[in-house]
Amino acid sequence: MKVVILTGDQPNQKALCNKIASLADVASIVLSRNTPRRRPPFVKRIHLFAARLSTRLGGSVFVNSWFEMLGHYERQYPEYPSAPIAKVDNINDPLTLEILKRESPDFVIVSGTNLVGKRLIDEFPNRILNLHTGISPYVKGGPNCTNWCLARNWFHLIGNTVMWIDPGIDTGRILATEQTPLTGRESLEELHLKVMDHAHVLYLRVLSRFAENGPVDGIPQNSIADGSVFFSVDWNGFEARRALRNFENNFSRYFRDSNRLKDDSGHLKLVSADI
């Protein structure tokens, strides 16, 4: 099975590339700096700056736990696997399409890039996979859906999804989605590491299934629920403090309950991952 990986240049993504290389022929790796193709409007830039500053001041514990996780992967996987590597400013740059046309992979593996544009999707229909570290359709977007789940007391929605990619934000047809196995005794660092490790495992299971039996259509997300979309500009010190408070006061208590698959209304529907 021949694949091309489109990803960001972070240690957790480097780890994923190495894991994928253990079961597939990685023809090329395209590393994106995730630079926007158009400069955001001035007002949006101000909002983003304010959100990041607020997060640094009021949510440093989440920033630190994320970097602890990255350090763990950097120690485990200091190098990318042996494959040609290209670097682009934006994953939709012409070089990406050139590489994909040249290699003509069985599947394109996406993780940690900016939104893949319609031109790439149309050129490779039903061949581009996306990893979302959240349970779609219930929790979509970013910058970190695990933290958004903490901020909303949605501990039952901490998990991962593998989907076919489409032009939306984490809205493609679902191939597999699962809650991350947790005990409620995790530190923040352990929580982020467990979620990311589980994301990699789920991605590899989907690829292994494809290698054995070929691809499947997936389940349309709008047949399940509408869900919520979160944006980086909305994650700030206030949300971080609320997430930390919920983590400290409610996280362990939730996992002591016997029924972890339903929210308070009892109506949670999770897609079974039979990959």
C-alpha positions in Angstrom: 0.0 0.0 0.0 1.6 3.2 -1.2 0.8 6.5 0.7 1.8 10.1 0.7 1.6 11.9 4.1 0.6 15.5 4.4 1.3 16.8 7.9 2.7 19.5 10.1 6.2 19.5 11.3 5.7 18.6 15.0 7.0 15.7 17.0 3.6 14.0 17.4 3.3 14.1 13.6 6.8 12.8 13.2 5.9 9.9 15.4 2.8 9.2 13.3 4.9 9.2 10.1 7.2 6.6 11.6 4.3 4.4 12.7 2.7 4.6 9.3 6.0 3.7 7.7 5.9 0.4 9.6 2.9 -0.8 7.6 2.8 1.1 4.4 5.2 2.3 1.7 5.6 6.0 2.4 6.4 7.5 -1.1 6.8 11.1 0.2 6.1 13.3 3.2 5.0 16.9 2.7 5.5 19.1 5.8 3.3 22.2 6.0 4.2 25.3 7.9 0.4 26.0 7.9 0.8 29.6 6.8 -2.5 31.0 5.7 -2.7 31.6 2.0 -4.4 35.0 2.6 -3.5 37.2 5.5 -6.3 37.3 8.0 -8.2 40.7 8.4 -6.7 43.1 10.9 -9.5 42.6 13.4 -9.1 38.8 13.3 -5.3 39.1 13.8 -5.9 41.2 16.9 -8.4 38.7 18.3 -5.9 35.8 17.7 -3.1 37.7 19.3 -5.3 38.5 22.3 -6.5 34.9 22.6 -2.9 33.6 22.5 -1.7 36.1 25.1 -4.6 35.4 27.3 -3.9 31.6 27.0 -0.3 32.1 27.9 -1.2 34.1 31.0 -4.2 32.1 32.2 -3.7 28.7 30.6 0.0 28.0 30.8 -0.7 24.6 32.4 -2.3 23.5 29.1 0.6 24.9 27.0 3.1 23.2 29.3 1.3 19.8 29.1 1.2 20.0 25.3 4.9 20.7 25.1 5.6 17.8 27.6 3.7 15.5 25.2 5.8 16.9 22.2 9.0 16.2 24.2 7.9 12.6 24.7 7.5 12.0 21.0 10.7 13.9 20.1 12.7 11.6 22.4 11.0 8.5 20.9 11.2 9.6 17.3 14.0 12.1 16.7 14.0 11.6 12.9 11.4 11.2 10.1 11.2 7.8 8.4 13.3 7.2 5.3 11.2 8.9 2.6 11.6 12.0 0.4 10.5 15.1 2.4 9.2 18.4 0.9 8.4 21.5 2.8 5.6 23.9 1.9 4.2 27.1 3.5 0.6 25.9 3.0 -0.6 22.4 2.3 -2.4 23.6 -0.8 0.7 25.0 -2.4 1.3 23.8 -6.0 4.2 21.5 -4.9 1.8 19.3 -2.9 -0.3 18.6 -6.0 2.8 18.0 -8.1 4.0 15.4 -5.6 0.7 13.7 -5.4 0.3 13.5 -9.2 3.8 12.2 -9.5 3.5 9.5 -6.8 -0.2 8.6 -7.5 -0.5 7.0 -4.0 -3.3 4.6 -3.0 -4.1 6.9 -0.1 -3.2 10.4 1.1 -2.7 10.6 4.8 -3.5 14.0 6.4 -2.7 15.1 10.0 -2.1 18.5 11.5 -2.3 20.6 8.4 -4.4 23.6 7.5 -7.6 22.9 5.6 -7.0 20.9 2.5 -8.5 22.8 -0.4 -11.1 21.7 -3.0 -8.6 21.3 -5.8 -6.7 18.6 -4.0 -9.8 16.8 -2.8 -11.3 16.8 -6.4 -8.0 15.5 -7.8 -8.0 12.5 -5.4 -11.6 11.6 -4.5 -12.0 9.0 -1.9 -8.3 8.7 -1.4 -7.6 11.4 1.2 -7.9 10.5 4.9 -8.0 12.8 7.8 -7.2 12.3 11.5 -9.2 14.4 13.9 -8.3 14.3 17.6 -11.9 14.7 18.7 -15.1 12.8 18.3 -16.9 14.0 15.3 -19.6 15.1 14.7 -19.9 16.2 18.3 -16.7 18.1 18.7 -14.9 19.6 15.7 -12.3 22.3 15.1 -9.5 23.3 17.4 -7.0 24.2 18.6 -7.3 21.2 20.9 -10.6 19.3 21.2 -9.6 17.5 24.4 -9.2 20.9 26.1 -12.6 22.0 24.7 -14.1 18.9 26.2 -12.6 19.7 29.6 -14.0 23.2 29.3 -17.5 21.9 28.6 -17.4 19.0 31.0 -17.8 16.7 28.0 -15.5 14.0 29.2 -17.5 11.3 27.3 -16.4 13.1 24.1 -12.6 12.8 24.6 -11.4 10.6 21.7 -10.5 10.5 18.0 -12.0 10.1 14.6 -10.6 9.0 11.2 -12.6 10.2 8.2 -12.6 10.8 4.5 -11.7 14.4 4.0 -14.0 17.0 2.5 -13.9 20.8 2.3 -15.4 21.3 5.7 -13.9 21.5 9.2 -13.7 17.8 10.4 -17.0 17.0 8.5 -16.0 14.1 6.2 -17.6 10.7 6.2 -16.6 8.8 9.3 -14.5 5.6 9.1 -13.9 5.0 12.7 -14.4 7.0 15.9 -13.7 6.0 19.5 -13.4 7.3 23.0 -9.9 7.3 24.3 -9.6 4.6 27.1 -9.1 6.6 30.3 -9.2 5.9 34.0 -9.8 9.4 35.4 -6.5 9.3 37.2 -4.5 10.9 34.4 -2.5 14.1 34.8 -3.0 16.7 32.1 0.2 15.5 30.5 -0.9 11.9 30.6 -4.3 12.8 29.2 -2.9 14.5 26.1 -0.4 11.7 25.5 -3.1 9.0 25.8 -5.4 10.9 23.4 -2.5 11.3 20.8 -1.3 7.7 21.2 -4.9 6.5 20.7 -5.3 8.7 17.6 -2.3 7.0 16.1 -3.5 3.5 16.9 -6.9 4.3 15.4 -5.3 5.7 12.2 -3.1 2.6 11.9 -6.1 0.3 12.4 -8.0 2.0 9.5 -4.9 1.7 7.3 -4.5 -2.0 8.2 -8.1 -2.7 7.4 -7.7 -1.0 4.0 -4.6 -3.0 3.3 -6.5 -6.2 3.9 -10.0 -5.5 2.5 -9.9 -2.2 0.7 -11.6 1.1 1.6 -15.2 1.6 2.8 -17.6 4.5 2.2 -17.9 5.7 5.7 -20.9 7.2 7.6 -22.1 10.7 6.8 -21.8 12.9 9.8 -25.2 14.6 9.2 -26.9 11.2 9.7 -25.6 11.2 13.3 -25.8 14.7 14.8 -24.9 18.4 14.1 -22.4 18.8 16.8 -20.2 21.8 17.7 -17.3 23.5 15.9 -14.7 25.3 18.0 -12.1 27.8 16.7 -8.7 28.8 17.9 -9.7 32.4 18.2 -12.2 31.4 20.9 -9.7 29.5 23.1 -8.4 32.0 25.7 -7.4 32.3 29.3 -11.1 32.2 30.5 -11.8 28.9 28.7 -8.5 27.5 29.9 -9.2 28.3 33.5 -12.7 26.8 33.2 -11.2 23.7 31.7 -8.6 23.4 34.5 -11.3 23.8 37.1 -13.4 21.1 35.5 -10.5 18.8 35.2 -9.5 19.3 38.9 -13.1 19.0 40.2 -15.0 16.8 37.9 -12.8 14.6 35.7 -12.0 11.8 38.2 -15.5 11.8 39.6 -16.9 11.2 36.1 -14.8 8.1 35.6 -16.1 6.7 38.8 -19.5 6.5 37.3 -20.5 3.2 35.8 -22.0 4.6 32.6 -19.5 6.7 30.6 -21.1 6.4 27.2 -23.9 8.9 27.7 -24.2 12.5 28.6 -26.7 13.8 31.2 -29.6 13.4 28.7 -28.7 9.8 28.0 -28.8 10.3 24.3 -25.2 10.1 23.2 -24.7 8.0 20.0 -21.2 6.9 19.2 -20.3 5.3 15.9 -18.8 1.9 16.6 -15.3 1.5 15.3 -15.3 -1.9 13.6 -12.0 -1.3 11.8 
